[in-house]
Amino acid sequence: MPRANSNGLDLEYETFGSAKDPALVLVMGLGAQMINWDNDFCGLLAGEGFRVIRFDNRDVGLSTYLDDLLVPNLTALLGGDLSQAPYGLPDMADDVAGLLDTLGISQAHVVGASMGGMIAQLFAINHPARLLSLCSIMSTTGDPTVGSATPEALGVLLRPAATSREQAIEQGAIGSVVIGSPGFPLSEEERRAKAAASYDRAFHPAGGARQTAAIISSHDRTEGLRTVSVPTLVIHGEADPLVDQSGGKATAAAVPDSELVLIPGMGHDLPRPLWPTFVESIVRNARRTA
C-alpha cells in the first residue's frame, strides 16, 4: 500500500476507482483500521463514479505511531486534566487535509464513521474550502448531553487492552455483539474473522488510548456545525448503544439543510445488508453539490 506524508506523519492509504473521478474520503473511527471500510463497500462507491480513498488514522493500523507521546491516564483526563491528551481531533482533521495535499486533491467529499464522523465534522468546520459534501455516520457533536453510551458499551470501549492474539480475537468478537446491530447480527465465525484480520494487520492499543483522549478532550462542535454550508447527510442507528441516536439527531439539527437517516436495528457498526442504503444515501447527498 502507498503512504502519504501528512502533518509530519506517514498515513497508509488505498484508493478505489478512477483518479479522474471526484474524490471521496472515508474516515474510520476509534482504534479502527481502514480495512473496516470493506473492500466491497469501497467498490460500490467507486462504481458510482467516485475516487474512493480510505486510510489509517494516525496511531493506528500501518500509519505512524506516536509512541514518543505519553499514554494518557484516562481517569485523570475524565477528571479534567486535559494535559493527558497528547493531540486532539482537530489535528486528525488536519491529517485529512494533508493527505489531500499529498494526493494533489483540492476538494473532496468526506464520509466519517464514529470518531471518523467527529473528524469529518471538524474538517468541514476548519477546512470548508476543501469540502464538497459531508456524511457523518453514528457520530455526535461533542455536546456531552447527547450521544451517550450505555454502561455495557462504555465497558467495551474502556476495557484493558488484550495481551495476546487469542484474547484480542475474543475481545473483538464479544465487543461486536455488545455494540453491533441487533437487527443485522454477524455469526460467531464472522465476528472472530474480523477481529483476527484486524489483529494480524496491526495491533497498537497505545494509539487507541491516545485517540480516546482526543475524543474526551474535544470541544462541543455545535456552533461550528452551524457554519457548514455543503450538502450534509447524517446516518445513525436507532439501536446504537455506543453513541445514542440523540448524537446523530443533534448533528443534523446543527447543520443547516442537512438530511437525517435513522435506521431501525442498526447499532454501532456498518452491517453488509445496509450497504445499499448507505451507498444510495451517500451518493444522493454528494450529487447535491452545486
C-alpha positions as CSV (number, residue, x, y, z in Angstrom):
1,M,0.0,0.0,0.0
2,P,1.2,3.6,-0.6
3,R,1.9,6.0,2.2
4,A,1.3,9.8,2.2
5,N,3.2,12.3,4.3
6,S,0.7,14.4,6.1
7,N,1.2,16.8,9.0
8,G,4.6,15.3,9.6
9,L,3.2,11.8,9.7
10,D,3.0,8.9,7.2
11,L,-0.5,7.8,6.6
12,E,-1.2,4.4,4.9
13,Y,-3.9,4.7,2.3
14,E,-5.6,3.0,-0.6
15,T,-7.7,4.2,-3.5
16,F,-10.5,2.6,-5.5
17,G,-11.8,3.8,-8.8
18,S,-10.5,6.3,-11.3
19,A,-8.2,9.2,-10.4
20,K,-10.3,11.3,-12.8
21,D,-13.4,11.0,-10.6
22,P,-14.3,13.2,-7.7
23,A,-12.5,12.2,-4.5
24,L,-14.5,10.7,-1.6
25,V,-12.5,10.2,1.6
26,L,-13.6,7.6,4.2
27,V,-12.5,8.3,7.8
28,M,-12.7,5.5,10.3
29,G,-13.4,5.5,14.0
30,L,-11.6,4.9,17.3
31,G,-8.8,2.4,17.1
32,A,-10.2,1.1,13.8
33,Q,-8.2,0.5,10.7
34,M,-9.1,1.4,7.1
35,I,-10.0,-2.2,6.4
36,N,-13.1,-1.6,8.5
37,W,-14.3,0.1,5.3
38,D,-14.7,-3.2,3.5
39,N,-13.2,-3.6,0.0
40,D,-16.6,-4.4,-1.5
41,F,-18.2,-1.3,0.2
42,C,-15.4,0.8,-1.3
43,G,-16.0,-0.8,-4.7
44,L,-19.7,0.0,-4.6
45,L,-18.9,3.7,-4.0
46,A,-16.3,3.7,-6.7
47,G,-18.8,2.1,-9.1
48,E,-21.0,5.2,-8.6
49,G,-18.2,7.4,-10.1
50,F,-16.0,8.4,-7.2
51,R,-12.3,8.0,-6.4
52,V,-12.6,6.4,-3.0
53,I,-9.8,7.0,-0.6
54,R,-9.5,5.0,2.7
55,F,-6.6,5.4,5.1
56,D,-5.4,4.6,8.6
57,N,-5.6,7.4,11.0
58,R,-2.5,8.4,12.9
59,D,-1.5,6.0,15.7
60,V,-3.4,3.0,14.2
61,G,-3.0,0.4,11.5
62,L,0.1,1.0,9.4
63,S,0.2,4.7,9.8
64,T,2.8,6.5,12.0
65,Y,2.6,5.5,15.7
66,L,3.2,8.4,18.1
67,D,4.8,6.3,20.8
68,D,7.1,9.2,21.8
69,L,4.0,10.8,23.3
70,L,2.5,9.7,26.6
71,V,-0.1,7.0,27.0
72,P,-2.8,9.1,28.7
73,N,-4.3,8.4,32.1
74,L,-8.0,8.4,31.1
75,T,-9.2,8.6,34.7
76,A,-7.2,11.8,35.1
77,L,-8.5,13.1,31.7
78,L,-12.1,12.4,32.7
79,G,-11.4,14.3,35.9
80,G,-10.5,17.4,33.8
81,D,-6.7,17.1,33.2
82,L,-6.6,17.9,29.5
83,S,-2.8,17.7,29.5
84,Q,-3.4,14.0,29.3
85,A,-4.4,14.4,25.6
86,P,-1.2,14.4,23.5
87,Y,-3.2,15.5,20.4
88,G,-6.7,16.4,19.5
89,L,-9.4,15.7,16.9
90,P,-8.5,19.0,15.1
91,D,-5.0,17.6,14.5
92,M,-6.6,14.5,13.0
93,A,-8.8,16.7,10.7
94,D,-5.6,18.4,9.6
95,D,-4.2,15.0,8.8
96,V,-7.1,14.6,6.2
97,A,-6.2,17.9,4.7
98,G,-2.6,16.9,4.5
99,L,-3.5,13.6,2.8
100,L,-5.4,15.5,0.2
101,D,-2.5,17.8,-0.3
102,T,-0.1,14.9,-0.9
103,L,-2.5,13.4,-3.4
104,G,-2.9,16.7,-5.2
105,I,-6.7,16.9,-4.5
106,S,-8.1,20.4,-3.9
107,Q,-11.6,19.3,-2.8
108,A,-13.3,16.1,-1.7
109,H,-16.5,14.5,-0.4
110,V,-15.8,13.3,3.2
111,V,-17.5,10.4,5.0
112,G,-16.7,9.6,8.6
113,A,-17.9,6.9,11.0
114,S,-18.0,7.3,14.8
115,M,-14.8,9.2,15.7
116,G,-14.3,9.5,12.0
117,G,-17.6,11.4,11.9
118,M,-16.2,13.8,14.5
119,I,-13.0,14.2,12.4
120,A,-15.1,14.8,9.3
121,Q,-17.2,17.4,11.1
122,L,-14.0,19.3,12.2
123,F,-12.7,19.0,8.6
124,A,-15.9,20.7,7.5
125,I,-15.5,23.5,10.1
126,N,-11.8,24.1,9.8
127,H,-11.2,23.4,6.1
128,P,-14.5,24.5,4.5
129,A,-13.0,25.4,1.1
130,R,-11.7,21.8,0.8
131,L,-15.1,20.1,1.3
132,L,-17.7,19.1,-1.4
133,S,-20.1,17.2,0.9
134,L,-20.2,15.8,4.4
135,C,-21.6,12.5,5.7
136,S,-21.4,11.8,9.5
137,I,-22.3,8.2,10.4
138,M,-23.0,7.0,14.0
139,S,-21.4,10.1,15.5
140,T,-22.2,13.1,17.6
141,T,-21.4,16.8,18.1
142,G,-19.3,16.8,21.2
143,D,-22.1,18.1,23.3
144,P,-21.9,16.0,26.5
145,T,-25.7,15.9,26.8
146,V,-26.2,13.9,23.6
147,G,-24.8,10.7,22.1
148,S,-24.1,8.9,25.4
149,A,-23.1,5.3,25.7
150,T,-24.8,2.5,27.7
151,P,-22.6,1.2,30.6
152,E,-22.1,-2.1,28.7
153,A,-20.9,-0.3,25.6
154,L,-18.7,2.0,27.5
155,G,-17.2,-1.0,29.2
156,V,-16.2,-2.4,25.8
157,L,-14.5,1.0,25.0
158,L,-12.6,1.3,28.2
159,R,-11.6,-2.3,29.0
160,P,-7.9,-3.2,29.4
161,A,-6.1,-4.0,26.2
162,A,-5.6,-7.6,25.1
163,T,-2.2,-9.1,25.8
164,S,-2.4,-12.0,23.2
165,R,-3.8,-12.7,19.8
166,E,-6.4,-15.1,21.2
167,Q,-7.5,-12.6,23.8
168,A,-7.7,-9.8,21.2
169,I,-9.9,-12.0,19.0
170,E,-12.1,-12.9,21.9
171,Q,-12.5,-9.3,23.0
172,G,-13.3,-8.2,19.4
173,A,-15.9,-10.9,19.0
174,I,-17.6,-10.1,22.3
175,G,-17.4,-6.4,21.7
176,S,-19.1,-6.7,18.3
177,V,-22.1,-8.3,20.0
178,V,-22.3,-5.6,22.6
179,I,-22.1,-2.6,20.2
180,G,-23.2,-4.2,16.9
181,S,-26.5,-4.1,15.1
182,P,-29.1,-6.3,16.8
183,G,-31.2,-6.2,13.6
184,F,-28.3,-7.4,11.5
185,P,-26.1,-9.7,13.6
186,L,-22.9,-11.3,12.5
187,S,-22.2,-15.0,13.0
188,E,-19.6,-16.1,15.6
189,E,-17.3,-17.1,12.7
190,E,-17.7,-13.7,11.0
191,R,-17.1,-11.8,14.3
192,R,-13.9,-13.8,15.0
193,A,-12.6,-13.5,11.5
194,K,-13.0,-9.7,11.5
195,A,-11.2,-9.5,14.9
196,A,-8.4,-11.8,13.6
197,A,-7.9,-9.8,10.4
198,S,-7.6,-6.6,12.4
199,Y,-5.1,-8.0,14.9
200,D,-3.0,-9.7,12.2
201,R,-2.7,-6.5,10.2
202,A,-1.7,-4.3,13.2
203,F,-2.3,-4.2,16.9
204,H,-1.4,-0.9,18.7
205,P,-3.5,-0.3,21.8
206,A,-1.4,2.7,22.9
207,G,-2.6,4.5,19.8
208,G,-6.2,3.7,20.6
209,A,-5.7,5.2,24.1
210,R,-4.4,8.4,22.7
211,Q,-7.3,8.6,20.2
212,T,-9.7,8.1,23.1
213,A,-8.0,11.0,24.9
214,A,-8.5,13.1,21.7
215,I,-12.2,12.4,21.9
216,I,-12.6,13.0,25.6
217,S,-10.8,16.3,25.3
218,S,-12.7,17.5,22.3
219,H,-15.0,20.6,22.5
220,D,-18.6,20.9,21.5
221,R,-18.8,21.4,17.8
222,T,-22.4,22.5,17.6
223,E,-21.8,26.2,16.9
224,G,-19.1,25.3,14.3
225,L,-21.5,22.9,12.6
226,R,-24.0,25.8,12.1
227,T,-21.4,27.3,9.6
228,V,-21.3,24.2,7.4
229,S,-22.9,25.0,4.0
230,V,-22.2,22.0,1.9
231,P,-24.7,19.1,1.4
232,T,-24.7,17.2,4.6
233,L,-26.0,13.7,5.5
234,V,-26.3,12.2,8.9
235,I,-26.8,8.4,9.3
236,H,-27.5,6.9,12.7
237,G,-28.7,3.6,14.0
238,E,-31.8,3.6,16.2
239,A,-30.2,0.8,18.3
240,D,-26.7,2.3,18.7
241,P,-25.6,1.6,22.3
242,L,-22.2,3.4,22.0
243,V,-23.3,6.7,20.6
244,D,-27.0,7.1,21.3
245,Q,-29.1,8.3,18.3
246,S,-29.5,11.7,20.1
247,G,-26.0,12.4,18.9
248,G,-27.0,11.9,15.2
249,K,-30.1,14.0,15.7
250,A,-28.2,16.8,17.3
251,T,-25.6,16.7,14.4
252,A,-28.4,17.0,11.9
253,A,-30.1,19.8,13.8
254,A,-26.9,21.8,13.9
255,V,-26.1,21.7,10.2
256,P,-28.4,23.8,8.1
257,D,-30.5,21.9,5.5
258,S,-28.9,18.5,6.4
259,E,-30.6,15.2,5.9
260,L,-31.1,12.7,8.7
261,V,-31.4,9.0,8.1
262,L,-32.3,6.9,11.1
263,I,-32.1,3.1,10.6
264,P,-34.1,0.7,12.8
265,G,-32.0,-2.3,14.0
266,M,-28.7,-0.6,13.3
267,G,-26.1,-0.4,16.1
268,H,-22.6,0.9,16.1
269,D,-21.3,-0.9,13.0
270,L,-21.7,-1.0,9.2
271,P,-23.6,-4.2,8.5
272,R,-23.5,-5.6,5.0
273,P,-27.3,-5.7,4.5
274,L,-27.3,-1.9,5.0
275,W,-24.6,-1.1,2.4
276,P,-27.1,-0.4,-0.4
277,T,-28.8,2.1,1.9
278,F,-25.5,3.7,2.9
279,V,-24.3,3.9,-0.7
280,E,-27.5,5.3,-2.1
281,S,-27.7,7.9,0.6
282,I,-24.1,9.0,0.4
283,V,-24.2,9.2,-3.4
284,R,-27.5,11.2,-3.3
285,N,-26.0,13.6,-0.9
286,A,-22.8,14.0,-2.8
287,R,-24.7,14.7,-6.0
288,R,-26.5,17.6,-4.3
289,T,-23.2,19.5,-4.6
290,A,-23.6,22.6,-6.7
